[in-house]
């Protein structure tokens, strides 16, 4: 009697494990492998920005998957050795939404001082089966 109960429990556990493995394989088969976000048509507002001013640009953005994530913005001071780096993040407001003419305005943080800076913006997506970093914009600005 105990052997039958243990056999039934073992078979149940094995079936559950097999089902989970099959479900994960199906999820992997249908998961994307390319970019989550594709940006195009970058238009920079101005390449000269005052200290504590705002960087402005406009892009067209296409969402190929709907995944939560963060916008990662990095500024690297080009005039120093070693280069100074300022990083700031914010959540993605509408994951999975494609739009044309997305106007972006970013207030410069206090750590950004006069000089030539390289600005980059990316989206770090946390999808169900992978993490993806997609570039949105990259350009040089002069902070005065």
C-alpha positions, 0 to 999 in steps of 0.5 A: 500500500505504501509503495503504491502511494509513493509511486503515485506521488513520484509520478505526480511530481515527475509529471509536474516537472515535465509540464514546467519544462515543456512550458518553459521550452514553449516560452523560449521558442516564442520569445524574441531575440532581437531588439525590444525597442527600435528608435529612428529619425533622431532630431536634436533640439540644440547641441548647446545647453546651459548648465542646469538647462535641458537636453531636448530631442525627438525620435520615432520609437517602435516597440517590438515587445511589451516588457517593463524596463528603465530608460538609462541616460549617460553623459560622459565628459569628453574634455577630461582624463579620465572621463567623468560619467553621470548616469541617471535612470527613469522607468519606461512610462508606456512599455509596448507602445510605438509612437512617432515624434516622441519629444524628450526633454531632460533636465541636466543634473547638478553633476553636469558642468561646462564642457563637451559631453557625449549623451546616450539614451538606452532602454534596459528591458526586463522581458520574461526570458531575457534582458535587452539593452537597446540604444535610442539616441547618442549625440554630443552636447556642449554645456556652457 
